[in-house]
Amino acid sequence: MSKAGTFIAQLDPHDDVAMLLGTDVDEVHDKLDERVVQEEQWSAWQRVGLLDEWQQIAEGLLGPFEEAWFQPPALEKFLASAERARAALTTEADADAKRALDDVVMLAANAHRRNVPVIFAG
């Protein structure tokens, strides 16, 4: 499987997430909540229209080799879109995409509670 990208949220609202993302030190990963999404999962999300919905509320571009930010006020729409998409992932082949979406939803819900952005790094 090839990686499509990673969803990231800082664990401590007081940390400078831009600084954390620009630091290539293993200790930084302890300060971030990260969920990797594989290309097959990403493709299933694209098929059910989730990525189009997320792109409308993102700052930046969702895609390989791109970066997008979902600011805290956009996270309610992010989560609602994910819920609709999850219902559309109905085939047995979609099970892995559904599990990955559940992981990203958990990350986003926690970020929403902490009032921090969710970042996609492709």
Backbone as CSV, one residue per row, in Angstrom:
resi,resn,N_x,N_y,N_z,CA_x,CA_y,CA_z,C_x,C_y,C_z
1,MET,0.830,-1.182,0.000,0.000,0.000,0.000,0.876,1.248,0.000
2,SER,0.438,2.244,-0.720,1.136,3.522,-0.753,0.358,4.535,0.077
3,LYS,1.099,5.403,0.720,0.496,6.421,1.572,-0.021,7.590,0.737
4,ALA,-1.275,7.986,0.989,-1.842,9.169,0.338,-1.484,10.416,1.132
5,GLY,-1.409,10.276,2.440,-1.081,11.415,3.281,-1.363,11.127,4.737
6,THR,-1.183,12.159,5.561,-1.338,12.029,6.999,-2.176,13.181,7.530
7,PHE,-3.141,12.860,8.377,-3.885,13.869,9.111,-3.198,14.065,10.454
8,ILE,-3.045,15.319,10.840,-2.247,15.661,12.026,-2.994,16.700,12.849
9,ALA,-2.900,16.580,14.183,-3.395,17.609,15.098,-2.450,17.662,16.293
10,GLN,-2.202,18.844,16.774,-1.341,18.978,17.946,-2.101,18.520,19.179
11,LEU,-1.393,17.939,20.130,-2.013,17.462,21.359,-2.185,18.586,22.372
12,ASP,-1.242,19.509,22.416,-1.289,20.633,23.354,-1.650,21.901,22.589
13,PRO,-2.778,22.520,22.916,-3.187,23.727,22.197,-2.178,24.879,22.299
14,HIS,-1.282,24.813,23.256,-0.304,25.878,23.446,0.945,25.694,22.586
15,ASP,1.106,24.532,21.990,2.251,24.303,21.109,2.049,25.037,19.784
16,ASP,3.133,25.447,19.182,3.105,26.074,17.856,3.162,24.945,16.827
17,VAL,2.013,24.633,16.240,1.935,23.481,15.338,2.811,23.675,14.107
18,ALA,2.920,24.895,13.602,3.772,25.142,12.429,5.226,24.823,12.765
19,MET,5.661,25.193,13.964,7.030,24.882,14.392,7.206,23.368,14.539
20,LEU,6.209,22.718,15.114,6.295,21.271,15.284,6.414,20.559,13.939
21,LEU,5.613,21.005,12.968,5.635,20.366,11.652,6.947,20.606,10.927
22,GLY,7.606,21.715,11.228,8.863,22.037,10.574,10.082,21.441,11.250
23,THR,9.863,20.708,12.335,10.959,20.108,13.088,11.039,18.625,12.770
24,ASP,12.204,18.176,12.398,12.393,16.769,12.046,13.095,16.037,13.194
25,VAL,12.402,15.980,14.332,12.941,15.332,15.520,11.902,14.328,16.006
26,ASP,12.364,13.157,16.411,11.431,12.119,16.858,10.560,12.579,18.028
27,GLU,11.105,13.419,18.916,10.353,13.882,20.077,9.095,14.653,19.671
28,VAL,9.115,15.289,18.525,7.975,16.079,18.056,6.756,15.191,17.847
29,HIS,6.955,13.975,17.415,5.833,13.077,17.147,5.043,12.761,18.411
30,ASP,5.678,12.887,19.584,4.968,12.689,20.846,4.013,13.838,21.133
31,LYS,4.146,14.951,20.420,3.302,16.128,20.630,2.183,16.217,19.598
32,LEU,2.124,15.229,18.708,1.149,15.255,17.623,0.300,13.988,17.621
33,ASP,-0.950,14.140,17.234,-1.838,13.019,16.953,-1.811,12.862,15.434
34,GLU,-1.451,11.691,14.944,-1.274,11.489,13.500,-2.004,10.234,13.044
35,ARG,-2.654,10.336,11.870,-3.308,9.184,11.251,-2.923,9.132,9.777
36,VAL,-2.281,8.054,9.393,-1.879,7.855,7.997,-3.052,7.269,7.218
37,VAL,-3.238,7.768,6.001,-4.282,7.260,5.107,-3.599,6.701,3.864
38,GLN,-3.947,5.478,3.509,-3.376,4.827,2.339,-4.149,5.228,1.079
39,GLU,-3.519,5.085,-0.059,-4.144,5.483,-1.337,-5.467,4.766,-1.586
40,GLU,-5.564,3.487,-1.246,-6.800,2.734,-1.477,-7.943,3.308,-0.638
41,GLN,-7.638,3.690,0.605,-8.641,4.297,1.478,-9.051,5.668,0.928
42,TRP,-8.055,6.439,0.520,-8.270,7.772,-0.054,-9.177,7.683,-1.285
43,SER,-8.919,6.688,-2.132,-9.721,6.502,-3.352,-11.180,6.204,-3.023
44,ALA,-11.405,5.405,-1.991,-12.786,5.105,-1.579,-13.469,6.375,-1.072
45,TRP,-12.754,7.186,-0.323,-13.326,8.446,0.160,-13.654,9.364,-1.012
46,GLN,-12.783,9.353,-2.007,-13.005,10.182,-3.187,-14.253,9.707,-3.930
47,ARG,-14.412,8.394,-4.039,-15.558,7.807,-4.757,-16.883,8.220,-4.139
48,VAL,-16.942,8.369,-2.822,-18.204,8.722,-2.165,-18.357,10.237,-1.965
49,GLY,-17.434,11.022,-2.516,-17.566,12.478,-2.504,-17.027,13.191,-1.277
50,LEU,-16.413,12.458,-0.375,-15.925,13.071,0.860,-14.842,14.116,0.601
51,LEU,-13.908,13.798,-0.268,-12.795,14.717,-0.499,-13.262,16.019,-1.130
52,ASP,-14.279,15.957,-1.986,-14.850,17.181,-2.555,-15.464,18.055,-1.462
53,GLU,-16.184,17.424,-0.530,-16.785,18.183,0.571,-15.704,18.798,1.458
54,TRP,-14.685,18.013,1.781,-13.611,18.534,2.631,-12.840,19.641,1.930
55,GLN,-12.651,19.522,0.629,-11.897,20.544,-0.088,-12.601,21.900,0.012
56,GLN,-13.910,21.904,0.069,-14.664,23.155,0.154,-14.436,23.896,1.463
57,ILE,-14.058,23.194,2.528,-13.851,23.848,3.819,-12.378,23.932,4.204
58,ALA,-11.515,23.393,3.365,-10.079,23.372,3.659,-9.401,24.665,3.224
59,GLU,-8.363,25.009,3.936,-7.441,26.057,3.495,-6.258,25.310,2.897
60,GLY,-6.088,25.390,1.589,-5.051,24.630,0.902,-5.672,23.556,0.039
61,LEU,-4.829,22.633,-0.395,-5.282,21.580,-1.304,-5.160,20.211,-0.664
62,LEU,-6.198,19.413,-0.846,-6.187,18.022,-0.404,-5.679,17.169,-1.549
63,GLY,-4.573,16.528,-1.361,-4.064,15.661,-2.406,-2.626,15.274,-2.141
64,PRO,-2.137,14.313,-2.906,-0.740,13.907,-2.771,0.182,15.111,-2.972
65,PHE,1.177,15.197,-2.144,2.196,16.258,-2.199,1.611,17.643,-1.943
66,GLU,0.448,17.711,-1.293,-0.212,18.986,-0.987,-0.411,19.090,0.521
67,GLU,-0.869,20.246,0.951,-1.148,20.474,2.365,-2.444,21.253,2.493
68,ALA,-3.261,20.873,3.468,-4.521,21.568,3.730,-4.723,21.658,5.242
69,TRP,-5.313,22.771,5.655,-5.608,23.012,7.065,-7.117,23.116,7.241
70,PHE,-7.609,22.513,8.292,-9.004,22.642,8.693,-8.996,23.352,10.047
71,GLN,-9.358,24.626,10.031,-9.356,25.415,11.259,-10.475,24.954,12.181
72,PRO,-10.357,25.190,13.484,-11.379,24.711,14.429,-12.826,25.019,14.050
73,PRO,-13.161,26.216,13.534,-14.563,26.443,13.174,-15.064,25.536,12.040
74,ALA,-14.180,25.006,11.225,-14.570,24.132,10.108,-14.714,22.673,10.526
75,LEU,-14.302,22.338,11.729,-14.281,20.922,12.116,-15.670,20.313,12.294
76,GLU,-16.669,21.111,12.634,-18.031,20.556,12.714,-18.487,20.086,11.336
77,LYS,-18.224,20.882,10.300,-18.574,20.477,8.929,-17.726,19.287,8.499
78,PHE,-16.457,19.280,8.878,-15.552,18.174,8.589,-16.158,16.873,9.130
79,LEU,-16.586,16.911,10.388,-17.137,15.715,11.034,-18.476,15.313,10.429
80,ALA,-19.325,16.267,10.109,-20.622,15.952,9.496,-20.434,15.318,8.116
81,SER,-19.493,15.839,7.351,-19.192,15.264,6.027,-18.703,13.832,6.166
82,ALA,-17.858,13.602,7.148,-17.321,12.258,7.374,-18.437,11.282,7.737
83,GLU,-19.385,11.743,8.538,-20.505,10.878,8.925,-21.337,10.485,7.707
84,ARG,-21.614,11.452,6.834,-22.378,11.143,5.605,-21.603,10.171,4.715
85,ALA,-20.312,10.399,4.585,-19.490,9.537,3.732,-19.402,8.125,4.299
86,ARG,-19.303,8.023,5.603,-19.207,6.703,6.233,-20.424,5.855,5.868
87,ALA,-21.606,6.483,5.849,-22.833,5.768,5.494,-22.810,5.298,4.042
88,ALA,-22.046,5.968,3.192,-21.968,5.600,1.771,-20.918,4.524,1.510
89,LEU,-20.071,4.239,2.481,-19.053,3.188,2.323,-19.690,1.860,2.727
90,THR,-20.340,1.220,1.773,-21.216,0.089,2.097,-20.697,-1.283,1.681
91,THR,-19.706,-1.341,0.810,-19.261,-2.651,0.336,-18.231,-3.256,1.284
92,GLU,-18.046,-4.541,1.150,-17.036,-5.223,1.953,-15.651,-4.649,1.666
93,ALA,-15.424,-4.253,0.433,-14.143,-3.665,0.038,-13.918,-2.308,0.715
94,ASP,-14.995,-1.673,1.177,-14.896,-0.364,1.829,-14.542,-0.451,3.315
95,ALA,-14.467,-1.654,3.855,-14.259,-1.814,5.298,-12.981,-1.130,5.771
96,ASP,-11.917,-1.262,5.023,-10.647,-0.642,5.412,-10.744,0.885,5.353
97,ALA,-11.415,1.398,4.331,-11.606,2.851,4.199,-12.467,3.373,5.345
98,LYS,-13.439,2.585,5.767,-14.313,2.974,6.872,-13.523,3.022,8.186
99,ARG,-12.654,2.032,8.399,-11.820,2.026,9.618,-10.884,3.234,9.636
100,ALA,-10.277,3.535,8.491,-9.382,4.685,8.412,-10.157,5.978,8.660
101,LEU,-11.359,6.063,8.118,-12.190,7.251,8.338,-12.538,7.382,9.816
102,ASP,-12.857,6.289,10.468,-13.147,6.322,11.905,-11.951,6.877,12.683
103,ASP,-10.747,6.479,12.302,-9.534,6.983,12.963,-9.373,8.484,12.756
104,VAL,-9.612,8.955,11.536,-9.481,10.384,11.238,-10.585,11.170,11.958
105,VAL,-11.774,10.612,12.032,-12.867,11.267,12.761,-12.504,11.412,14.232
106,MET,-11.918,10.383,14.824,-11.506,10.465,16.226,-10.470,11.580,16.413
107,LEU,-9.493,11.644,15.513,-8.481,12.702,15.563,-9.156,14.071,15.466
108,ALA,-10.069,14.242,14.517,-10.729,15.534,14.310,-11.633,15.904,15.486
109,ALA,-12.341,14.937,16.033,-13.204,15.214,17.187,-12.373,15.656,18.389
110,ASN,-11.252,15.001,18.600,-10.356,15.394,19.695,-9.759,16.772,19.442
111,ALA,-9.392,17.052,18.205,-8.861,18.377,17.857,-9.936,19.440,18.092
112,HIS,-11.167,19.136,17.730,-12.268,20.076,17.933,-12.435,20.387,19.423
113,ARG,-12.360,19.373,20.267,-12.463,19.578,21.714,-11.310,20.434,22.244
114,ARG,-10.126,20.264,21.657,-8.946,21.052,22.087,-8.891,22.414,21.404
115,ASN,-9.773,22.661,20.424,-9.809,23.896,19.657,-8.484,24.125,18.906
116,VAL,-8.040,23.060,18.244,-6.823,23.140,17.408,-7.167,22.684,15.991
117,PRO,-6.396,23.117,15.000,-6.682,22.715,13.619,-6.277,21.277,13.341
118,VAL,-6.860,20.748,12.265,-6.422,19.473,11.690,-5.707,19.809,10.394
119,ILE,-4.556,19.200,10.211,-3.737,19.453,9.025,-3.643,18.159,8.226
120,PHE,-3.782,18.287,6.904,-3.512,17.151,6.021,-2.200,17.426,5.321
121,ALA,-1.278,16.496,5.431,0.001,16.581,4.737,0.091,15.417,3.772
122,GLY,0.028,15.743,2.476,0.051,14.718,1.447,1.441,14.356,1.021
